[in-house]
Amino acid sequence: MVFDMGNKTTGKYEFSFTITIFAGHGGYYALMHNNIPSNRGCGLAVHFGDDGTAYIHAGSNTATEVAYAHGAFIKITHRIDLDNDSAELLFNDVSVKTWK
């Protein structure tokens, strides 16, 4: 599924969704810089491992690891500030990653 947020170049934006990962399963989502198939440029990738660890890739080659509870609802929030070239990821209203 692709959600195109338009061609934004300035401003501050926040969006969120809720996800549940059941025991024995994992998940994945990503935010791309644009919707051009040959040059999407991944800005954020989150892998929810089946071991209860989320691996967050953003702003560096090293993943940030965050524990999550299987079967629980996880509120995922993104705060993106295009004017200051910064972003923040929150799980259940707790900041887990910031990057430029």
C-alpha positions as CSV (number, residue, x, y, z in Angstrom):
1,M,0.0,0.0,0.0
2,V,1.3,3.5,-0.8
3,F,0.0,6.7,0.8
4,D,1.2,9.7,-1.3
5,M,1.5,12.7,0.9
6,G,2.1,15.1,-2.0
7,N,5.1,17.1,-3.1
8,K,5.9,18.9,0.2
9,T,9.1,20.8,0.6
10,T,8.4,23.0,3.7
11,G,6.5,22.8,6.9
12,K,6.0,20.5,9.9
13,Y,3.9,17.4,9.7
14,E,2.7,14.7,12.1
15,F,0.9,11.5,11.3
16,S,0.3,8.3,13.2
17,F,-1.3,4.8,12.9
18,T,-1.7,1.9,15.2
19,I,-0.3,-1.6,14.5
20,T,-0.4,-5.0,16.2
21,I,2.2,-7.7,15.7
22,F,1.0,-11.1,16.9
23,A,3.3,-13.6,18.5
24,G,5.4,-15.6,16.1
25,H,5.0,-12.9,13.4
26,G,6.9,-9.8,12.3
27,G,6.1,-6.7,10.2
28,Y,7.7,-4.0,8.2
29,Y,6.9,-0.5,6.9
30,A,8.9,2.3,5.3
31,L,8.7,6.0,4.6
32,M,10.1,7.0,1.2
33,H,11.3,10.5,0.2
34,N,9.2,10.4,-3.0
35,N,7.0,8.2,-5.1
36,I,9.3,7.9,-8.2
37,P,9.8,4.1,-8.6
38,S,13.3,4.3,-9.9
39,N,14.4,6.8,-7.1
40,R,12.2,6.5,-4.0
41,G,15.0,7.0,-1.4
42,C,14.1,5.4,1.9
43,G,13.9,7.9,4.7
44,L,12.8,5.4,7.4
45,A,12.5,1.6,7.6
46,V,11.1,-0.3,10.6
47,H,11.3,-4.1,10.9
48,F,9.3,-5.7,13.6
49,G,11.1,-8.9,14.3
50,D,9.3,-12.0,15.5
51,D,11.4,-11.9,18.7
52,G,9.7,-8.7,20.0
53,T,12.4,-6.3,18.8
54,A,11.8,-3.4,16.4
55,Y,14.8,-2.5,14.2
56,I,14.6,1.1,13.1
57,H,16.8,2.3,10.2
58,A,16.9,6.1,9.8
59,G,19.7,8.6,9.5
60,S,22.5,6.1,9.8
61,N,23.6,2.6,8.8
62,T,23.2,1.3,12.4
63,A,19.7,0.1,13.5
64,T,18.2,1.4,16.7
65,E,16.6,-1.5,18.6
66,V,13.4,-1.1,20.6
67,A,11.4,-3.8,22.4
68,Y,7.7,-4.1,21.7
69,A,5.0,-6.3,23.1
70,H,3.4,-8.9,20.8
71,G,-0.4,-8.7,20.6
72,A,-0.5,-5.2,22.0
73,F,-1.6,-2.1,20.1
74,I,1.4,0.1,19.3
75,K,0.6,3.7,18.4
76,I,3.3,4.8,15.8
77,T,3.7,8.6,15.4
78,H,6.0,10.4,13.0
79,R,7.0,14.1,13.4
80,I,8.6,15.5,10.3
81,D,10.1,19.0,10.2
82,L,11.1,19.8,6.6
83,D,12.2,23.3,7.5
84,N,14.9,22.0,9.9
85,D,15.5,18.7,8.1
86,S,14.7,16.6,11.1
87,A,12.3,13.8,12.1
88,E,11.2,11.9,15.2
89,L,9.6,8.5,15.6
90,L,7.5,7.7,18.7
91,F,6.1,4.4,19.9
92,N,3.1,4.9,22.3
93,D,4.0,8.6,22.6
94,V,7.6,7.8,23.7
95,S,10.4,9.1,21.4
96,V,12.4,6.1,20.2
97,K,14.4,7.7,17.3
98,T,15.3,11.2,16.1
99,W,17.4,11.9,13.0
100,K,18.3,14.4,10.3
